[in-house]
Amino acid sequence: MNNKGQLAIYGFMLGLTVLVLALALSPSVRDFTTGAMNQTVGDTIGMDCSNESISDFTKAGCVVTDLSLFYFIGTLIFVAGTIVTAKIIFGGSE
């Protein structure tokens, strides 16, 4: 029996699941990073990134926090693509 086709479909389904997970988590990660970059309100501590008179260390934290959405979602999408291609290229049974 040829299991390579079944393995390719399984890899595609697994990669699609990770892709949907990345897209589902993106609004939550965006809200978290936006809250961290805003001013401190109540119990939520923020860095106040829109203020021009903050220290260089806080500015660096603001830049890293701003890039975290791209890195997190981009990494999950890259992992989804890797799963799909690895199952097709390297995971075949004979």
Phi, psi and omega per residue, in radians:
M1 nan 2.463 -3.123
N2 -1.544 1.905 -3.122
N3 -1.647 -0.089 -3.102
K4 -1.145 -0.656 3.112
G5 -1.172 -0.703 3.104
Q6 -1.147 -0.669 3.139
L7 -1.189 -0.641 3.104
A8 -1.151 -0.716 3.112
I9 -1.157 -0.717 3.101
Y10 -1.082 -0.758 3.113
G11 -1.107 -0.686 3.101
F12 -1.132 -0.742 3.138
M13 -1.157 -0.704 3.130
L14 -1.168 -0.737 3.086
G15 -1.129 -0.676 3.099
L16 -1.155 -0.615 3.088
T17 -1.122 -0.753 3.119
V18 -1.166 -0.649 3.100
L19 -1.123 -0.770 3.103
V20 -1.134 -0.665 3.080
L21 -1.074 -0.732 3.118
A22 -1.099 -0.755 -3.139
L23 -1.232 -0.539 3.121
A24 -1.294 -0.557 -3.122
L25 -1.455 -0.271 -3.048
S26 -1.085 -0.699 3.094
P27 -1.136 -0.656 3.124
S28 -1.151 -0.744 3.123
V29 -1.160 -0.682 3.101
R30 -1.091 -0.772 3.117
D31 -1.113 -0.685 3.120
F32 -1.124 -0.797 -3.122
T33 -1.215 -0.623 3.091
T34 -1.133 -0.717 3.093
G35 -1.132 -0.626 3.129
A36 -1.252 -0.485 -3.103
M37 -1.563 -0.235 3.139
N38 -1.399 -3.099 3.098
Q39 -1.290 2.830 3.086
T40 -1.253 2.160 -3.141
V41 -2.321 2.024 3.104
G42 1.092 -2.135 -3.137
D43 -1.501 -0.193 -3.106
T44 -1.540 2.049 -3.136
I45 -1.613 2.173 -3.131
G46 -2.101 2.886 -3.101
M47 -1.600 -0.184 -3.124
D48 0.966 1.025 -3.061
C49 -1.197 -0.350 -3.137
S50 -1.370 -0.196 3.125
N51 -1.339 2.314 -3.111
E52 -1.402 -0.324 -3.031
S53 -1.751 0.523 3.105
I54 -1.540 2.836 -3.090
S55 -1.271 2.911 3.120
D56 -1.131 -0.569 3.138
F57 -1.191 -0.682 3.092
T58 -1.214 -0.648 3.068
K59 -1.080 -0.724 3.100
A60 -1.122 -0.701 3.074
G61 -1.105 -0.636 3.097
C62 -1.146 -0.710 3.135
V63 -1.157 -0.769 -3.140
V64 -1.134 -0.729 3.120
T65 -1.143 -0.651 3.123
D66 -1.154 -0.620 -3.138
L67 -1.435 -0.220 -3.047
S68 -1.137 -0.577 3.099
L69 -1.085 -0.823 3.130
F70 -1.079 -0.787 -3.117
Y71 -1.163 -0.741 -3.102
F72 -1.159 -0.909 -3.107
I73 -1.216 -0.691 3.101
G74 -1.096 -0.671 3.105
T75 -1.164 -0.729 3.109
L76 -1.135 -0.680 3.095
I77 -1.171 -0.678 3.078
F78 -1.111 -0.713 3.108
V79 -1.112 -0.703 3.104
A80 -1.072 -0.777 3.091
G81 -1.134 -0.633 3.115
T82 -1.168 -0.695 3.115
I83 -1.090 -0.783 -3.122
V84 -1.105 -0.841 -3.090
T85 -1.285 -0.593 -3.138
A86 -1.199 -0.681 3.119
K87 -1.165 -0.619 -3.123
I88 -1.331 -0.799 -3.026
I89 -1.407 -0.822 -2.985
F90 -1.803 -0.244 -2.965
G91 -1.797 0.373 -3.079
G92 -1.366 2.491 3.004
S93 -1.802 2.682 -3.071
E94 -1.807 nan nan
